[in-house]
């Protein structure tokens, strides 16, 4: 009797897929949606050990890592973003027709570029633009991609056109930045980061009343994601910075 039970258990474990022991993907998705990023990532990683052909799985793991990175101290972020980038590029290879994949690649590359400086990493700046354009070609209403394009125009336009033109970055324009953020807000008006970033663009354009309007809007929105608390604190700092400016 003991032998039969033991044999049955051996066979059961032998033919039970790995995911049965490492957590269900639905559970991981639920954890992610509740902002338990590390717990969700642990399950995604376990699944990737046995399935290296699932583009969606690479996307979820990479996105999770980028979200984790945004909440870490600066000295820990770059390594996390670089790992996320590798996962997201693998997802892109497996499914190049997914707008969300291109958006997440652009988002992560943009984060990496912030460490090196936009003009110290021309290739990264161009990759952000290329990936964002690819996302919007597939889904013109992707507010995240519109947001990144808004940031791209603002950051790159920070240098004189005479300098960036020969580098292939001459099209960047702060007025275009505002236009892309406006489009993003039309699609998702309650996202705190859209308001924060368009406010920064208006600051760069010296349109302080418009910037102030969006920074105050940030303070009046209910934080939803963990990162929103950081955005709210940043809006408070920027409001003090433009205090009295007209």
Secondary structure, DSSP 8 states (H G I E B T S, - for coil): -HHHHHHHHHHHHHHS-THHHH--HHHHHHHHHTT-HHHHHHHHHHHHTT-S--HHHHHHHHHHHHHHHHTS-HHHHHHHHHHHHHHHHHHHHH-TT-HHHHHHHHHHHHHHHHHH-TTT-HHHHHHHHHHHHHHHHH-TT-HHHHHHHHHHHHHHTTS-HHHHGGGT-TT--HHHHHHHHHHHHHH-TT-HHHHHHHHHHHHHTT-HHHHHHHHHHHHHS---SHHHHHHHHHHHHHHHHTTT--
